[in-house]
C-alpha cells in the first residue's frame, strides 16, 4: 500500500534463522490473501461509524518548525483523540461491528499500549468485556490507561510478540474473540480515516509520512490518500532496530527480527503482519 523506508536502513539487519518459522509465516502471508484488504469505500464507511464518538483530529502547521525543516510541514494531531493516539479509530470501527455472539464472548488482544487503550475504550462504549495482554515492563502509564477503561490486564513475556502468543493461548482456553492488531481489515479501515481526513483538510498535500509499527496506520492512510490522489507520495518510516516491515517489503516475504530495540514502544514489533503488506 506504500513504500516503507527505515530511518537508517541496515544492510546487516538480523533475520530469523528458523526455517520452519519462516515457512509458517510465509504460509500465513498466502492465507492473508483470502482476507479483504480495505478499500476507500470501507474507509469512508468507517469514518461514518466513528463520527459519533470522536471529532476529526486537527492538521496544523508551525512557522518555527517549517523554518527548521526548510519546507512547509503539517502535523496530524492524533494526540487530540480520546486515547491520545490514532488507534482508537480502528478500535471503534471493529468493536462496533462484532456479532452479538462475539460481544458476549468478550475479546482479547495484545498491545504495548495504544492499541490496547483503543480496544479497551471501544469495549467500554459498546459493553464488551476486554482482555489486554501486555509484555512485562510495559509502559506503566499506558497500562494504567488501559485499566482505567475497564479492561483486564494480562502481563506476560519479554516483548509484544510474546504477549501476542499469550493472548492466543488465553483466547483458545476461554473462548475470547482474538483481535489481531495487524491482520484485521476493520482495524485498518478505521485507522485509514487519518488519510481521508488529511485529504479533506489539505487536498493539495504532496507527501504523507507515517511511522510504522504493525503497519496498519501507514497502510490504511496510504490506501485513502492514494485512492483520492495517486500523485501524492506516501512514505513510511520504521525504527532502525525494529525493521521487520522494511525487510519484508524488500524481500517480498514475511520477515522477523530476534529483537525490537527502540525507545518508541509503539514501533517495537519483531514480526511483520500479512495484511498491511498486501
MIVEXZA-843088 format. One record per residue (C-alpha): residue in one letter; residue number from 0; x, y, z. Coordinates in nm, 3 decimals, always signed. Layout:
<vexvos>
+------+-----+---------+---------+---------+
| type | seq |       x |       y |       z |
+------+-----+---------+---------+---------+
|    a | NUM |       X |       Y |       Z |
...
+------+-----+---------+---------+---------+
</vexvos>
This chain:
<vexvos>
+------+-----+---------+---------+---------+
| type | seq |       x |       y |       z |
+------+-----+---------+---------+---------+
|    x |   0 |  +0.000 |  +0.000 |  +0.000 |
|    x |   1 |  +0.307 |  +0.230 |  +0.035 |
|    x |   2 |  +0.686 |  +0.221 |  +0.038 |
|    x |   3 |  +0.836 |  +0.167 |  +0.385 |
|    x |   4 |  +1.168 |  +0.344 |  +0.443 |
|    x |   5 |  +1.365 |  +0.292 |  +0.765 |
|    x |   6 |  +1.527 |  +0.591 |  +0.934 |
|    x |   7 |  +1.868 |  +0.434 |  +0.874 |
|    x |   8 |  +1.847 |  +0.112 |  +0.670 |
|    x |   9 |  +2.091 |  -0.152 |  +0.790 |
|    x |  10 |  +2.221 |  -0.398 |  +0.527 |
|    x |  11 |  +2.304 |  -0.641 |  +0.808 |
|    x |  12 |  +1.966 |  -0.632 |  +0.983 |
|    x |  13 |  +1.912 |  -0.959 |  +1.174 |
|    x |  14 |  +1.679 |  -1.216 |  +1.022 |
|    x |  15 |  +1.500 |  -1.517 |  +1.164 |
|    x |  16 |  +1.716 |  -1.829 |  +1.137 |
|    x |  17 |  +1.431 |  -2.075 |  +1.184 |
|    x |  18 |  +1.333 |  -2.238 |  +0.856 |
|    x |  19 |  +1.010 |  -2.374 |  +1.000 |
|    x |  20 |  +0.922 |  -2.036 |  +1.146 |
|    x |  21 |  +0.983 |  -1.869 |  +0.809 |
|    x |  22 |  +0.775 |  -2.130 |  +0.625 |
|    x |  23 |  +0.488 |  -2.088 |  +0.869 |
|    x |  24 |  +0.491 |  -1.712 |  +0.832 |
|    x |  25 |  +0.504 |  -1.732 |  +0.452 |
|    x |  26 |  +0.207 |  -1.968 |  +0.466 |
|    x |  27 |  +0.020 |  -1.716 |  +0.678 |
|    x |  28 |  +0.101 |  -1.445 |  +0.426 |
|    x |  29 |  -0.053 |  -1.654 |  +0.148 |
|    x |  30 |  -0.358 |  -1.717 |  +0.365 |
|    x |  31 |  -0.389 |  -1.342 |  +0.422 |
|    x |  32 |  -0.470 |  -1.304 |  +0.054 |
|    x |  33 |  -0.809 |  -1.451 |  +0.144 |
|    x |  34 |  -0.869 |  -1.152 |  +0.371 |
|    x |  35 |  -1.024 |  -0.850 |  +0.210 |
|    x |  36 |  -0.792 |  -0.551 |  +0.222 |
|    x |  37 |  -0.991 |  -0.235 |  +0.295 |
|    x |  38 |  -1.079 |  +0.000 |  +0.012 |
|    x |  39 |  -1.162 |  +0.369 |  +0.007 |
|    x |  40 |  -1.530 |  +0.280 |  +0.041 |
|    x |  41 |  -1.453 |  +0.077 |  +0.356 |
|    x |  42 |  -1.264 |  +0.373 |  +0.499 |
|    x |  43 |  -1.548 |  +0.614 |  +0.420 |
|    x |  44 |  -1.791 |  +0.376 |  +0.591 |
|    x |  45 |  -1.558 |  +0.355 |  +0.892 |
|    x |  46 |  -1.548 |  +0.735 |  +0.910 |
|    x |  47 |  -1.926 |  +0.747 |  +0.938 |
|    x |  48 |  -1.920 |  +0.477 |  +1.206 |
|    x |  49 |  -1.665 |  +0.652 |  +1.429 |
|    x |  50 |  -1.805 |  +1.003 |  +1.374 |
|    x |  51 |  -2.045 |  +0.995 |  +1.673 |
|    x |  52 |  -1.759 |  +0.914 |  +1.910 |
|    x |  53 |  -1.474 |  +1.142 |  +1.807 |
|    x |  54 |  -1.402 |  +1.456 |  +1.606 |
|    x |  55 |  -1.157 |  +1.474 |  +1.315 |
|    x |  56 |  -0.810 |  +1.547 |  +1.451 |
|    x |  57 |  -0.663 |  +1.884 |  +1.352 |
|    x |  58 |  -0.394 |  +1.931 |  +1.089 |
|    x |  59 |  -0.168 |  +2.217 |  +1.198 |
|    x |  60 |  +0.141 |  +2.383 |  +1.056 |
|    x |  61 |  +0.400 |  +2.570 |  +1.265 |
|    x |  62 |  +0.620 |  +2.851 |  +1.126 |
|    x |  63 |  +0.914 |  +2.772 |  +1.355 |
|    x |  64 |  +0.912 |  +2.406 |  +1.253 |
|    x |  65 |  +0.880 |  +2.498 |  +0.885 |
|    x |  66 |  +1.183 |  +2.724 |  +0.914 |
|    x |  67 |  +1.384 |  +2.447 |  +1.077 |
|    x |  68 |  +1.284 |  +2.191 |  +0.812 |
|    x |  69 |  +1.310 |  +2.422 |  +0.515 |
|    x |  70 |  +0.963 |  +2.338 |  +0.384 |
|    x |  71 |  +0.602 |  +2.364 |  +0.495 |
|    x |  72 |  +0.501 |  +2.069 |  +0.713 |
|    x |  73 |  +0.164 |  +1.980 |  +0.860 |
|    x |  74 |  +0.123 |  +1.777 |  +1.178 |
|    x |  75 |  -0.178 |  +1.547 |  +1.209 |
|    x |  76 |  -0.258 |  +1.575 |  +1.580 |
|    x |  77 |  -0.380 |  +1.228 |  +1.670 |
|    x |  78 |  -0.295 |  +1.317 |  +2.030 |
|    x |  79 |  -0.625 |  +1.507 |  +2.031 |
|    x |  80 |  -0.818 |  +1.179 |  +2.007 |
|    x |  81 |  -0.992 |  +1.026 |  +2.313 |
|    x |  82 |  -0.699 |  +0.792 |  +2.389 |
|    x |  83 |  -0.430 |  +1.031 |  +2.267 |
|    x |  84 |  -0.343 |  +0.811 |  +1.969 |
|    x |  85 |  -0.476 |  +0.710 |  +1.626 |
|    x |  86 |  -0.557 |  +0.351 |  +1.723 |
|    x |  87 |  -0.899 |  +0.440 |  +1.870 |
|    x |  88 |  -1.027 |  +0.484 |  +1.514 |
|    x |  89 |  -0.978 |  +0.115 |  +1.443 |
|    x |  90 |  -1.098 |  +0.006 |  +1.784 |
|    x |  91 |  -1.435 |  +0.175 |  +1.747 |
|    x |  92 |  -1.480 |  +0.053 |  +1.391 |
|    x |  93 |  -1.406 |  -0.310 |  +1.482 |
|    x |  94 |  -1.580 |  -0.345 |  +1.818 |
|    x |  95 |  -1.895 |  -0.173 |  +1.689 |
|    x |  96 |  -1.924 |  -0.442 |  +1.420 |
|    x |  97 |  -1.884 |  -0.752 |  +1.635 |
|    x |  98 |  -2.166 |  -1.002 |  +1.621 |
|    x |  99 |  -2.386 |  -1.044 |  +1.932 |
|    x | 100 |  -2.218 |  -1.380 |  +1.991 |
|    x | 101 |  -1.868 |  -1.226 |  +1.975 |
|    x | 102 |  -1.968 |  -0.945 |  +2.210 |
|    x | 103 |  -2.098 |  -1.199 |  +2.458 |
|    x | 104 |  -1.773 |  -1.399 |  +2.447 |
|    x | 105 |  -1.556 |  -1.095 |  +2.504 |
|    x | 106 |  -1.237 |  -1.006 |  +2.320 |
|    x | 107 |  -0.865 |  -1.033 |  +2.382 |
|    x | 108 |  -0.568 |  -0.874 |  +2.212 |
|    x | 109 |  -0.201 |  -0.791 |  +2.268 |
|    x | 110 |  -0.059 |  -0.443 |  +2.287 |
|    x | 111 |  +0.230 |  -0.230 |  +2.406 |
|    x | 112 |  -0.023 |  +0.039 |  +2.496 |
|    x | 113 |  -0.207 |  +0.240 |  +2.232 |
|    x | 114 |  -0.389 |  -0.046 |  +2.060 |
|    x | 115 |  -0.487 |  -0.183 |  +2.399 |
|    x | 116 |  -0.633 |  +0.152 |  +2.503 |
|    x | 117 |  -0.835 |  +0.169 |  +2.183 |
|    x | 118 |  -0.989 |  -0.176 |  +2.227 |
|    x | 119 |  -1.049 |  -0.115 |  +2.598 |
|    x | 120 |  -1.230 |  +0.214 |  +2.539 |
|    x | 121 |  -1.428 |  +0.076 |  +2.245 |
|    x | 122 |  -1.527 |  -0.221 |  +2.460 |
|    x | 123 |  -1.643 |  +0.017 |  +2.730 |
|    x | 124 |  -1.850 |  +0.214 |  +2.479 |
|    x | 125 |  -2.021 |  -0.095 |  +2.335 |
|    x | 126 |  -2.044 |  -0.305 |  +2.651 |
|    x | 127 |  -1.789 |  -0.572 |  +2.561 |
|    x | 128 |  -1.555 |  -0.739 |  +2.813 |
|    x | 129 |  -1.195 |  -0.676 |  +2.707 |
|    x | 130 |  -0.871 |  -0.855 |  +2.799 |
|    x | 131 |  -0.537 |  -0.698 |  +2.706 |
|    x | 132 |  -0.207 |  -0.888 |  +2.703 |
|    x | 133 |  +0.099 |  -0.671 |  +2.758 |
|    x | 134 |  +0.467 |  -0.763 |  +2.788 |
|    x | 135 |  +0.641 |  -0.747 |  +3.122 |
|    x | 136 |  +0.765 |  -0.396 |  +3.193 |
|    x | 137 |  +0.518 |  -0.233 |  +2.954 |
|    x | 138 |  +0.476 |  +0.144 |  +2.974 |
|    x | 139 |  +0.305 |  +0.186 |  +3.314 |
|    x | 140 |  +0.119 |  +0.499 |  +3.207 |
|    x | 141 |  -0.035 |  +0.320 |  +2.908 |
|    x | 142 |  -0.116 |  +0.012 |  +3.114 |
|    x | 143 |  -0.289 |  +0.232 |  +3.373 |
|    x | 144 |  -0.490 |  +0.396 |  +3.094 |
|    x | 145 |  -0.598 |  +0.054 |  +2.962 |
|    x | 146 |  -0.707 |  -0.050 |  +3.309 |
|    x | 147 |  -0.892 |  +0.280 |  +3.358 |
|    x | 148 |  -1.118 |  +0.189 |  +3.065 |
|    x | 149 |  -1.220 |  -0.131 |  +3.241 |
|    x | 150 |  -1.007 |  -0.391 |  +3.064 |
|    x | 151 |  -0.842 |  -0.686 |  +3.238 |
|    x | 152 |  -0.462 |  -0.681 |  +3.206 |
|    x | 153 |  -0.253 |  -0.996 |  +3.147 |
|    x | 154 |  +0.120 |  -0.922 |  +3.179 |
|    x | 155 |  +0.349 |  -1.186 |  +3.036 |
|    x | 156 |  +0.656 |  -1.220 |  +2.812 |
|    x | 157 |  +0.957 |  -1.013 |  +2.721 |
|    x | 158 |  +0.803 |  -0.815 |  +2.435 |
|    x | 159 |  +0.497 |  -0.753 |  +2.219 |
|    x | 160 |  +0.526 |  -1.076 |  +2.021 |
|    x | 161 |  +0.540 |  -1.280 |  +2.342 |
|    x | 162 |  +0.225 |  -1.100 |  +2.457 |
|    x | 163 |  +0.057 |  -1.198 |  +2.129 |
|    x | 164 |  +0.126 |  -1.567 |  +2.191 |
|    x | 165 |  -0.012 |  -1.533 |  +2.542 |
|    x | 166 |  -0.326 |  -1.373 |  +2.402 |
|    x | 167 |  -0.382 |  -1.653 |  +2.153 |
|    x | 168 |  -0.344 |  -1.916 |  +2.424 |
|    x | 169 |  -0.593 |  -1.739 |  +2.653 |
|    x | 170 |  -0.838 |  -1.694 |  +2.365 |
|    x | 171 |  -0.829 |  -2.067 |  +2.291 |
|    x | 172 |  -0.865 |  -2.156 |  +2.659 |
|    x | 173 |  -1.152 |  -1.919 |  +2.742 |
|    x | 174 |  -1.325 |  -1.870 |  +2.407 |
|    x | 175 |  -1.250 |  -1.499 |  +2.370 |
|    x | 176 |  -1.256 |  -1.342 |  +2.025 |
|    x | 177 |  -0.887 |  -1.280 |  +1.949 |
|    x | 178 |  -0.814 |  -0.947 |  +1.782 |
|    x | 179 |  -0.501 |  -0.946 |  +1.570 |
|    x | 180 |  -0.352 |  -0.597 |  +1.593 |
|    x | 181 |  -0.226 |  -0.616 |  +1.234 |
|    x | 182 |  -0.439 |  -0.859 |  +1.032 |
|    x | 183 |  -0.782 |  -0.708 |  +1.093 |
|    x | 184 |  -0.938 |  -0.533 |  +0.790 |
|    x | 185 |  -1.177 |  -0.337 |  +1.013 |
|    x | 186 |  -0.888 |  -0.202 |  +1.218 |
|    x | 187 |  -0.705 |  -0.093 |  +0.904 |
|    x | 188 |  -1.017 |  +0.069 |  +0.759 |
|    x | 189 |  -1.071 |  +0.254 |  +1.085 |
|    x | 190 |  -0.720 |  +0.396 |  +1.111 |
|    x | 191 |  -0.728 |  +0.467 |  +0.738 |
|    x | 192 |  -0.965 |  +0.753 |  +0.817 |
|    x | 193 |  -0.649 |  +0.951 |  +0.901 |
|    x | 194 |  -0.566 |  +0.964 |  +0.530 |
|    x | 195 |  -0.925 |  +1.052 |  +0.442 |
|    x | 196 |  -0.918 |  +1.346 |  +0.682 |
|    x | 197 |  -0.581 |  +1.467 |  +0.556 |
|    x | 198 |  -0.713 |  +1.482 |  +0.201 |
|    x | 199 |  -1.023 |  +1.666 |  +0.318 |
|    x | 200 |  -0.823 |  +1.914 |  +0.526 |
|    x | 201 |  -0.537 |  +1.970 |  +0.278 |
|    x | 202 |  -0.638 |  +1.846 |  -0.069 |
|    x | 203 |  -0.315 |  +1.975 |  -0.228 |
|    x | 204 |  -0.084 |  +1.784 |  +0.007 |
|    x | 205 |  +0.219 |  +1.645 |  -0.176 |
|    x | 206 |  +0.375 |  +1.394 |  +0.066 |
|    x | 207 |  +0.239 |  +1.196 |  +0.362 |
|    x | 208 |  +0.489 |  +1.048 |  +0.609 |
|    x | 209 |  +0.380 |  +0.785 |  +0.863 |
|    x | 210 |  +0.561 |  +0.591 |  +1.137 |
|    x | 211 |  +0.543 |  +0.212 |  +1.116 |
|    x | 212 |  +0.490 |  -0.041 |  +1.392 |
|    x | 213 |  +0.249 |  -0.305 |  +1.265 |
|    x | 214 |  +0.184 |  -0.100 |  +0.950 |
|    x | 215 |  -0.193 |  -0.062 |  +0.994 |
|    x | 216 |  -0.187 |  +0.315 |  +1.031 |
|    x | 217 |  +0.058 |  +0.374 |  +0.749 |
|    x | 218 |  -0.114 |  +0.125 |  +0.518 |
|    x | 219 |  -0.465 |  +0.245 |  +0.592 |
|    x | 220 |  -0.375 |  +0.611 |  +0.548 |
|    x | 221 |  -0.192 |  +0.539 |  +0.222 |
|    x | 222 |  -0.493 |  +0.347 |  +0.089 |
|    x | 223 |  -0.717 |  +0.651 |  +0.135 |
|    x | 224 |  -0.461 |  +0.906 |  +0.015 |
|    x | 225 |  -0.364 |  +0.715 |  -0.299 |
|    x | 226 |  -0.726 |  +0.641 |  -0.389 |
|    x | 227 |  -0.811 |  +1.011 |  -0.372 |
|    x | 228 |  -0.491 |  +1.138 |  -0.535 |
|    x | 229 |  -0.246 |  +0.883 |  -0.682 |
|    x | 230 |  +0.019 |  +1.154 |  -0.729 |
|    x | 231 |  +0.069 |  +1.201 |  -0.354 |
|    x | 232 |  +0.388 |  +1.034 |  -0.232 |
|    x | 233 |  +0.346 |  +0.820 |  +0.080 |
|    x | 234 |  +0.649 |  +0.737 |  +0.293 |
|    x | 235 |  +0.663 |  +0.503 |  +0.593 |
|    x | 236 |  +0.946 |  +0.522 |  +0.847 |
|    x | 237 |  +1.038 |  +0.231 |  +1.070 |
|    x | 238 |  +1.278 |  +0.216 |  +1.364 |
|    x | 239 |  +1.626 |  +0.107 |  +1.253 |
|    x | 240 |  +1.641 |  -0.173 |  +1.511 |
|    x | 241 |  +1.285 |  -0.294 |  +1.453 |
|    x | 242 |  +1.285 |  -0.326 |  +1.072 |
|    x | 243 |  +1.066 |  -0.631 |  +1.005 |
|    x | 244 |  +0.821 |  -0.444 |  +0.780 |
|    x | 245 |  +1.103 |  -0.284 |  +0.582 |
|    x | 246 |  +1.281 |  -0.619 |  +0.545 |
|    x | 247 |  +0.959 |  -0.788 |  +0.434 |
|    x | 248 |  +0.891 |  -0.518 |  +0.176 |
|    x | 249 |  +1.240 |  -0.562 |  +0.034 |
|    x | 250 |  +1.242 |  -0.944 |  +0.032 |
|    x | 251 |  +0.883 |  -1.000 |  -0.078 |
|    x | 252 |  +0.807 |  -1.236 |  +0.210 |
|    x | 253 |  +0.741 |  -1.207 |  +0.582 |
|    x | 254 |  +1.048 |  -1.134 |  +0.791 |
|    x | 255 |  +1.118 |  -1.132 |  +1.163 |
|    x | 256 |  +1.390 |  -0.994 |  +1.389 |
|    x | 257 |  +1.507 |  -1.153 |  +1.717 |
|    x | 258 |  +1.468 |  -0.820 |  +1.898 |
|    x | 259 |  +1.299 |  -0.484 |  +1.852 |
|    x | 260 |  +1.516 |  -0.242 |  +2.044 |
|    x | 261 |  +1.366 |  +0.105 |  +2.019 |
|    x | 262 |  +1.257 |  +0.361 |  +2.277 |
|    x | 263 |  +0.942 |  +0.411 |  +2.067 |
|    x | 264 |  +0.747 |  +0.125 |  +2.225 |
|    x | 265 |  +0.461 |  +0.165 |  +1.977 |
|    x | 266 |  +0.701 |  +0.070 |  +1.697 |
|    x | 267 |  +0.867 |  -0.223 |  +1.876 |
|    x | 268 |  +0.740 |  -0.509 |  +1.659 |
|    x | 269 |  +0.962 |  -0.809 |  +1.579 |
|    x | 270 |  +0.729 |  -0.974 |  +1.326 |
|    x | 271 |  +0.574 |  -0.829 |  +1.013 |
|    x | 272 |  +0.199 |  -0.859 |  +0.962 |
|    x | 273 |  +0.050 |  -1.002 |  +0.644 |
|    x | 274 |  -0.241 |  -0.773 |  +0.562 |
|    x | 275 |  -0.072 |  -0.431 |  +0.593 |
|    x | 276 |  +0.193 |  -0.552 |  +0.350 |
|    x | 277 |  -0.068 |  -0.656 |  +0.095 |
+------+-----+---------+---------+---------+
</vexvos>
